[in-house]
Amino acid sequence: MITLWRRYSFIIVFIFITFLMGIYIISSKTSSEQTHLTVTVQEGDSLWSISKQYAEEYGISTAQFVKIIEKENQLYGKVIKSGEQLVIPGEYIHSSPSQLKMALKEE
């Protein structure tokens, strides 16, 4: 048994470390993508006012933020009402401006 361990210990340790790294990478990627912004519509809010409030914070133009809200909440041409919850997925919030433009063109 001891000679077996001496002979294959490097391979066993390598597989174990690779397995742990794979689990870490998968869990860190899914947790960052699932982070999202949920906004509850208040009396007098509009898509533009909500977008203006959050767009600068995330480095997105107000117009782009309006498009994201419309796309992700299926609001094309609809009026938002007080109490509604609007969700913006983390993939948009954490994207670079070029990635964001590509995502918006895929409508």
Chimera marker file (.cmm) of the C-alpha trace (Angstrom):
<marker_set name="trace">
<marker id="1" x="0.000" y="0.000" z="0.000" r="1" g="1" b="0" radius="0.5"/>
<marker id="2" x="2.815" y="2.427" z="0.860" r="1" g="1" b="0" radius="0.5"/>
<marker id="3" x="4.588" y="1.789" z="-2.432" r="1" g="1" b="0" radius="0.5"/>
<marker id="4" x="1.342" y="2.427" z="-4.269" r="1" g="1" b="0" radius="0.5"/>
<marker id="5" x="1.010" y="5.830" z="-2.560" r="1" g="1" b="0" radius="0.5"/>
<marker id="6" x="4.632" y="6.712" z="-3.334" r="1" g="1" b="0" radius="0.5"/>
<marker id="7" x="4.170" y="5.774" z="-6.931" r="1" g="1" b="0" radius="0.5"/>
<marker id="8" x="0.834" y="7.587" z="-7.575" r="1" g="1" b="0" radius="0.5"/>
<marker id="9" x="0.731" y="10.310" z="-4.908" r="1" g="1" b="0" radius="0.5"/>
<marker id="10" x="1.569" y="13.087" z="-7.376" r="1" g="1" b="0" radius="0.5"/>
<marker id="11" x="-1.276" y="12.079" z="-9.705" r="1" g="1" b="0" radius="0.5"/>
<marker id="12" x="-3.784" y="11.729" z="-6.852" r="1" g="1" b="0" radius="0.5"/>
<marker id="13" x="-2.878" y="15.145" z="-5.392" r="1" g="1" b="0" radius="0.5"/>
<marker id="14" x="-2.974" y="16.740" z="-8.867" r="1" g="1" b="0" radius="0.5"/>
<marker id="15" x="-6.468" y="15.358" z="-9.590" r="1" g="1" b="0" radius="0.5"/>
<marker id="16" x="-7.726" y="16.443" z="-6.164" r="1" g="1" b="0" radius="0.5"/>
<marker id="17" x="-6.403" y="20.022" z="-6.579" r="1" g="1" b="0" radius="0.5"/>
<marker id="18" x="-7.800" y="20.223" z="-10.119" r="1" g="1" b="0" radius="0.5"/>
<marker id="19" x="-11.192" y="19.070" z="-8.849" r="1" g="1" b="0" radius="0.5"/>
<marker id="20" x="-11.226" y="21.717" z="-6.085" r="1" g="1" b="0" radius="0.5"/>
<marker id="21" x="-10.198" y="24.469" z="-8.517" r="1" g="1" b="0" radius="0.5"/>
<marker id="22" x="-12.969" y="23.462" z="-10.903" r="1" g="1" b="0" radius="0.5"/>
<marker id="23" x="-15.582" y="23.668" z="-8.150" r="1" g="1" b="0" radius="0.5"/>
<marker id="24" x="-14.265" y="27.088" z="-7.083" r="1" g="1" b="0" radius="0.5"/>
<marker id="25" x="-14.340" y="28.490" z="-10.638" r="1" g="1" b="0" radius="0.5"/>
<marker id="26" x="-17.858" y="27.226" z="-11.318" r="1" g="1" b="0" radius="0.5"/>
<marker id="27" x="-19.248" y="28.518" z="-8.026" r="1" g="1" b="0" radius="0.5"/>
<marker id="28" x="-17.611" y="31.954" z="-8.326" r="1" g="1" b="0" radius="0.5"/>
<marker id="29" x="-18.863" y="32.447" z="-11.891" r="1" g="1" b="0" radius="0.5"/>
<marker id="30" x="-22.489" y="31.539" z="-11.150" r="1" g="1" b="0" radius="0.5"/>
<marker id="31" x="-22.648" y="33.669" z="-8.013" r="1" g="1" b="0" radius="0.5"/>
<marker id="32" x="-21.448" y="36.824" z="-9.813" r="1" g="1" b="0" radius="0.5"/>
<marker id="33" x="-23.889" y="36.340" z="-12.688" r="1" g="1" b="0" radius="0.5"/>
<marker id="34" x="-26.854" y="35.828" z="-10.396" r="1" g="1" b="0" radius="0.5"/>
<marker id="35" x="-26.349" y="39.158" z="-8.675" r="1" g="1" b="0" radius="0.5"/>
<marker id="36" x="-29.098" y="41.404" z="-9.925" r="1" g="1" b="0" radius="0.5"/>
<marker id="37" x="-30.752" y="44.694" z="-9.165" r="1" g="1" b="0" radius="0.5"/>
<marker id="38" x="-34.410" y="44.719" z="-8.141" r="1" g="1" b="0" radius="0.5"/>
<marker id="39" x="-36.187" y="48.072" z="-8.177" r="1" g="1" b="0" radius="0.5"/>
<marker id="40" x="-39.654" y="48.616" z="-6.728" r="1" g="1" b="0" radius="0.5"/>
<marker id="41" x="-41.543" y="51.279" z="-8.659" r="1" g="1" b="0" radius="0.5"/>
<marker id="42" x="-42.671" y="54.189" z="-6.486" r="1" g="1" b="0" radius="0.5"/>
<marker id="43" x="-45.529" y="56.628" z="-7.126" r="1" g="1" b="0" radius="0.5"/>
<marker id="44" x="-44.507" y="59.037" z="-9.909" r="1" g="1" b="0" radius="0.5"/>
<marker id="45" x="-41.598" y="56.917" z="-11.194" r="1" g="1" b="0" radius="0.5"/>
<marker id="46" x="-41.016" y="56.426" z="-14.896" r="1" g="1" b="0" radius="0.5"/>
<marker id="47" x="-38.561" y="54.211" z="-16.747" r="1" g="1" b="0" radius="0.5"/>
<marker id="48" x="-36.482" y="57.287" z="-17.483" r="1" g="1" b="0" radius="0.5"/>
<marker id="49" x="-36.348" y="58.469" z="-13.842" r="1" g="1" b="0" radius="0.5"/>
<marker id="50" x="-35.411" y="54.990" z="-12.598" r="1" g="1" b="0" radius="0.5"/>
<marker id="51" x="-32.770" y="54.645" z="-15.303" r="1" g="1" b="0" radius="0.5"/>
<marker id="52" x="-31.367" y="58.072" z="-14.557" r="1" g="1" b="0" radius="0.5"/>
<marker id="53" x="-31.067" y="57.142" z="-10.887" r="1" g="1" b="0" radius="0.5"/>
<marker id="54" x="-29.077" y="53.922" z="-11.484" r="1" g="1" b="0" radius="0.5"/>
<marker id="55" x="-27.360" y="54.348" z="-14.861" r="1" g="1" b="0" radius="0.5"/>
<marker id="56" x="-24.468" y="56.508" z="-13.706" r="1" g="1" b="0" radius="0.5"/>
<marker id="57" x="-23.777" y="54.234" z="-10.745" r="1" g="1" b="0" radius="0.5"/>
<marker id="58" x="-23.222" y="51.279" z="-13.093" r="1" g="1" b="0" radius="0.5"/>
<marker id="59" x="-21.453" y="53.217" z="-15.859" r="1" g="1" b="0" radius="0.5"/>
<marker id="60" x="-24.283" y="52.882" z="-18.373" r="1" g="1" b="0" radius="0.5"/>
<marker id="61" x="-26.058" y="55.637" z="-20.263" r="1" g="1" b="0" radius="0.5"/>
<marker id="62" x="-29.634" y="56.393" z="-19.233" r="1" g="1" b="0" radius="0.5"/>
<marker id="63" x="-30.983" y="55.376" z="-22.659" r="1" g="1" b="0" radius="0.5"/>
<marker id="64" x="-29.165" y="52.021" z="-22.493" r="1" g="1" b="0" radius="0.5"/>
<marker id="65" x="-30.514" y="51.393" z="-18.998" r="1" g="1" b="0" radius="0.5"/>
<marker id="66" x="-34.075" y="52.075" z="-20.235" r="1" g="1" b="0" radius="0.5"/>
<marker id="67" x="-33.545" y="49.523" z="-23.029" r="1" g="1" b="0" radius="0.5"/>
<marker id="68" x="-32.271" y="46.950" z="-20.530" r="1" g="1" b="0" radius="0.5"/>
<marker id="69" x="-35.271" y="47.449" z="-18.233" r="1" g="1" b="0" radius="0.5"/>
<marker id="70" x="-37.682" y="47.172" z="-21.170" r="1" g="1" b="0" radius="0.5"/>
<marker id="71" x="-35.985" y="44.083" z="-22.584" r="1" g="1" b="0" radius="0.5"/>
<marker id="72" x="-35.624" y="42.145" z="-19.333" r="1" g="1" b="0" radius="0.5"/>
<marker id="73" x="-39.094" y="42.965" z="-17.992" r="1" g="1" b="0" radius="0.5"/>
<marker id="74" x="-40.987" y="42.792" z="-21.337" r="1" g="1" b="0" radius="0.5"/>
<marker id="75" x="-42.199" y="46.384" z="-20.991" r="1" g="1" b="0" radius="0.5"/>
<marker id="76" x="-42.091" y="47.550" z="-24.611" r="1" g="1" b="0" radius="0.5"/>
<marker id="77" x="-44.528" y="50.451" z="-24.725" r="1" g="1" b="0" radius="0.5"/>
<marker id="78" x="-46.157" y="49.523" z="-21.407" r="1" g="1" b="0" radius="0.5"/>
<marker id="79" x="-46.733" y="51.882" z="-18.511" r="1" g="1" b="0" radius="0.5"/>
<marker id="80" x="-45.159" y="50.912" z="-15.200" r="1" g="1" b="0" radius="0.5"/>
<marker id="81" x="-47.276" y="51.040" z="-12.068" r="1" g="1" b="0" radius="0.5"/>
<marker id="82" x="-46.469" y="51.810" z="-8.458" r="1" g="1" b="0" radius="0.5"/>
<marker id="83" x="-45.505" y="48.640" z="-6.561" r="1" g="1" b="0" radius="0.5"/>
<marker id="84" x="-44.186" y="46.745" z="-9.600" r="1" g="1" b="0" radius="0.5"/>
<marker id="85" x="-40.762" y="45.196" z="-9.284" r="1" g="1" b="0" radius="0.5"/>
<marker id="86" x="-38.292" y="45.601" z="-12.127" r="1" g="1" b="0" radius="0.5"/>
<marker id="87" x="-35.315" y="43.251" z="-12.341" r="1" g="1" b="0" radius="0.5"/>
<marker id="88" x="-32.003" y="44.016" z="-14.020" r="1" g="1" b="0" radius="0.5"/>
<marker id="89" x="-29.738" y="40.926" z="-14.263" r="1" g="1" b="0" radius="0.5"/>
<marker id="90" x="-26.156" y="41.231" z="-13.036" r="1" g="1" b="0" radius="0.5"/>
<marker id="91" x="-24.769" y="40.344" z="-16.452" r="1" g="1" b="0" radius="0.5"/>
<marker id="92" x="-25.751" y="43.827" z="-17.648" r="1" g="1" b="0" radius="0.5"/>
<marker id="93" x="-24.626" y="45.632" z="-14.534" r="1" g="1" b="0" radius="0.5"/>
<marker id="94" x="-21.163" y="44.061" z="-14.583" r="1" g="1" b="0" radius="0.5"/>
<marker id="95" x="-20.611" y="44.249" z="-18.360" r="1" g="1" b="0" radius="0.5"/>
<marker id="96" x="-18.238" y="46.519" z="-20.187" r="1" g="1" b="0" radius="0.5"/>
<marker id="97" x="-19.821" y="49.157" z="-22.476" r="1" g="1" b="0" radius="0.5"/>
<marker id="98" x="-18.862" y="47.207" z="-25.634" r="1" g="1" b="0" radius="0.5"/>
<marker id="99" x="-20.403" y="43.975" z="-24.287" r="1" g="1" b="0" radius="0.5"/>
<marker id="100" x="-23.523" y="45.915" z="-23.358" r="1" g="1" b="0" radius="0.5"/>
<marker id="101" x="-23.914" y="47.324" z="-26.882" r="1" g="1" b="0" radius="0.5"/>
<marker id="102" x="-23.602" y="43.824" z="-28.350" r="1" g="1" b="0" radius="0.5"/>
<marker id="103" x="-26.208" y="42.440" z="-25.920" r="1" g="1" b="0" radius="0.5"/>
<marker id="104" x="-28.672" y="45.206" z="-26.741" r="1" g="1" b="0" radius="0.5"/>
<marker id="105" x="-28.310" y="44.624" z="-30.500" r="1" g="1" b="0" radius="0.5"/>
<marker id="106" x="-29.345" y="40.967" z="-30.061" r="1" g="1" b="0" radius="0.5"/>
<marker id="107" x="-32.955" y="41.960" z="-29.371" r="1" g="1" b="0" radius="0.5"/>
<link id1="1" id2="2" r="1" g="1" b="0" radius="0.2"/>
<link id1="2" id2="3" r="1" g="1" b="0" radius="0.2"/>
<link id1="3" id2="4" r="1" g="1" b="0" radius="0.2"/>
<link id1="4" id2="5" r="1" g="1" b="0" radius="0.2"/>
<link id1="5" id2="6" r="1" g="1" b="0" radius="0.2"/>
<link id1="6" id2="7" r="1" g="1" b="0" radius="0.2"/>
<link id1="7" id2="8" r="1" g="1" b="0" radius="0.2"/>
<link id1="8" id2="9" r="1" g="1" b="0" radius="0.2"/>
<link id1="9" id2="10" r="1" g="1" b="0" radius="0.2"/>
<link id1="10" id2="11" r="1" g="1" b="0" radius="0.2"/>
<link id1="11" id2="12" r="1" g="1" b="0" radius="0.2"/>
<link id1="12" id2="13" r="1" g="1" b="0" radius="0.2"/>
<link id1="13" id2="14" r="1" g="1" b="0" radius="0.2"/>
<link id1="14" id2="15" r="1" g="1" b="0" radius="0.2"/>
<link id1="15" id2="16" r="1" g="1" b="0" radius="0.2"/>
<link id1="16" id2="17" r="1" g="1" b="0" radius="0.2"/>
<link id1="17" id2="18" r="1" g="1" b="0" radius="0.2"/>
<link id1="18" id2="19" r="1" g="1" b="0" radius="0.2"/>
<link id1="19" id2="20" r="1" g="1" b="0" radius="0.2"/>
<link id1="20" id2="21" r="1" g="1" b="0" radius="0.2"/>
<link id1="21" id2="22" r="1" g="1" b="0" radius="0.2"/>
<link id1="22" id2="23" r="1" g="1" b="0" radius="0.2"/>
<link id1="23" id2="24" r="1" g="1" b="0" radius="0.2"/>
<link id1="24" id2="25" r="1" g="1" b="0" radius="0.2"/>
<link id1="25" id2="26" r="1" g="1" b="0" radius="0.2"/>
<link id1="26" id2="27" r="1" g="1" b="0" radius="0.2"/>
<link id1="27" id2="28" r="1" g="1" b="0" radius="0.2"/>
<link id1="28" id2="29" r="1" g="1" b="0" radius="0.2"/>
<link id1="29" id2="30" r="1" g="1" b="0" radius="0.2"/>
<link id1="30" id2="31" r="1" g="1" b="0" radius="0.2"/>
<link id1="31" id2="32" r="1" g="1" b="0" radius="0.2"/>
<link id1="32" id2="33" r="1" g="1" b="0" radius="0.2"/>
<link id1="33" id2="34" r="1" g="1" b="0" radius="0.2"/>
<link id1="34" id2="35" r="1" g="1" b="0" radius="0.2"/>
<link id1="35" id2="36" r="1" g="1" b="0" radius="0.2"/>
<link id1="36" id2="37" r="1" g="1" b="0" radius="0.2"/>
<link id1="37" id2="38" r="1" g="1" b="0" radius="0.2"/>
<link id1="38" id2="39" r="1" g="1" b="0" radius="0.2"/>
<link id1="39" id2="40" r="1" g="1" b="0" radius="0.2"/>
<link id1="40" id2="41" r="1" g="1" b="0" radius="0.2"/>
<link id1="41" id2="42" r="1" g="1" b="0" radius="0.2"/>
<link id1="42" id2="43" r="1" g="1" b="0" radius="0.2"/>
<link id1="43" id2="44" r="1" g="1" b="0" radius="0.2"/>
<link id1="44" id2="45" r="1" g="1" b="0" radius="0.2"/>
<link id1="45" id2="46" r="1" g="1" b="0" radius="0.2"/>
<link id1="46" id2="47" r="1" g="1" b="0" radius="0.2"/>
<link id1="47" id2="48" r="1" g="1" b="0" radius="0.2"/>
<link id1="48" id2="49" r="1" g="1" b="0" radius="0.2"/>
<link id1="49" id2="50" r="1" g="1" b="0" radius="0.2"/>
<link id1="50" id2="51" r="1" g="1" b="0" radius="0.2"/>
<link id1="51" id2="52" r="1" g="1" b="0" radius="0.2"/>
<link id1="52" id2="53" r="1" g="1" b="0" radius="0.2"/>
<link id1="53" id2="54" r="1" g="1" b="0" radius="0.2"/>
<link id1="54" id2="55" r="1" g="1" b="0" radius="0.2"/>
<link id1="55" id2="56" r="1" g="1" b="0" radius="0.2"/>
<link id1="56" id2="57" r="1" g="1" b="0" radius="0.2"/>
<link id1="57" id2="58" r="1" g="1" b="0" radius="0.2"/>
<link id1="58" id2="59" r="1" g="1" b="0" radius="0.2"/>
<link id1="59" id2="60" r="1" g="1" b="0" radius="0.2"/>
<link id1="60" id2="61" r="1" g="1" b="0" radius="0.2"/>
<link id1="61" id2="62" r="1" g="1" b="0" radius="0.2"/>
<link id1="62" id2="63" r="1" g="1" b="0" radius="0.2"/>
<link id1="63" id2="64" r="1" g="1" b="0" radius="0.2"/>
<link id1="64" id2="65" r="1" g="1" b="0" radius="0.2"/>
<link id1="65" id2="66" r="1" g="1" b="0" radius="0.2"/>
<link id1="66" id2="67" r="1" g="1" b="0" radius="0.2"/>
<link id1="67" id2="68" r="1" g="1" b="0" radius="0.2"/>
<link id1="68" id2="69" r="1" g="1" b="0" radius="0.2"/>
<link id1="69" id2="70" r="1" g="1" b="0" radius="0.2"/>
<link id1="70" id2="71" r="1" g="1" b="0" radius="0.2"/>
<link id1="71" id2="72" r="1" g="1" b="0" radius="0.2"/>
<link id1="72" id2="73" r="1" g="1" b="0" radius="0.2"/>
<link id1="73" id2="74" r="1" g="1" b="0" radius="0.2"/>
<link id1="74" id2="75" r="1" g="1" b="0" radius="0.2"/>
<link id1="75" id2="76" r="1" g="1" b="0" radius="0.2"/>
<link id1="76" id2="77" r="1" g="1" b="0" radius="0.2"/>
<link id1="77" id2="78" r="1" g="1" b="0" radius="0.2"/>
<link id1="78" id2="79" r="1" g="1" b="0" radius="0.2"/>
<link id1="79" id2="80" r="1" g="1" b="0" radius="0.2"/>
<link id1="80" id2="81" r="1" g="1" b="0" radius="0.2"/>
<link id1="81" id2="82" r="1" g="1" b="0" radius="0.2"/>
<link id1="82" id2="83" r="1" g="1" b="0" radius="0.2"/>
<link id1="83" id2="84" r="1" g="1" b="0" radius="0.2"/>
<link id1="84" id2="85" r="1" g="1" b="0" radius="0.2"/>
<link id1="85" id2="86" r="1" g="1" b="0" radius="0.2"/>
<link id1="86" id2="87" r="1" g="1" b="0" radius="0.2"/>
<link id1="87" id2="88" r="1" g="1" b="0" radius="0.2"/>
<link id1="88" id2="89" r="1" g="1" b="0" radius="0.2"/>
<link id1="89" id2="90" r="1" g="1" b="0" radius="0.2"/>
<link id1="90" id2="91" r="1" g="1" b="0" radius="0.2"/>
<link id1="91" id2="92" r="1" g="1" b="0" radius="0.2"/>
<link id1="92" id2="93" r="1" g="1" b="0" radius="0.2"/>
<link id1="93" id2="94" r="1" g="1" b="0" radius="0.2"/>
<link id1="94" id2="95" r="1" g="1" b="0" radius="0.2"/>
<link id1="95" id2="96" r="1" g="1" b="0" radius="0.2"/>
<link id1="96" id2="97" r="1" g="1" b="0" radius="0.2"/>
<link id1="97" id2="98" r="1" g="1" b="0" radius="0.2"/>
<link id1="98" id2="99" r="1" g="1" b="0" radius="0.2"/>
<link id1="99" id2="100" r="1" g="1" b="0" radius="0.2"/>
<link id1="100" id2="101" r="1" g="1" b="0" radius="0.2"/>
<link id1="101" id2="102" r="1" g="1" b="0" radius="0.2"/>
<link id1="102" id2="103" r="1" g="1" b="0" radius="0.2"/>
<link id1="103" id2="104" r="1" g="1" b="0" radius="0.2"/>
<link id1="104" id2="105" r="1" g="1" b="0" radius="0.2"/>
<link id1="105" id2="106" r="1" g="1" b="0" radius="0.2"/>
<link id1="106" id2="107" r="1" g="1" b="0" radius="0.2"/>
</marker_set>
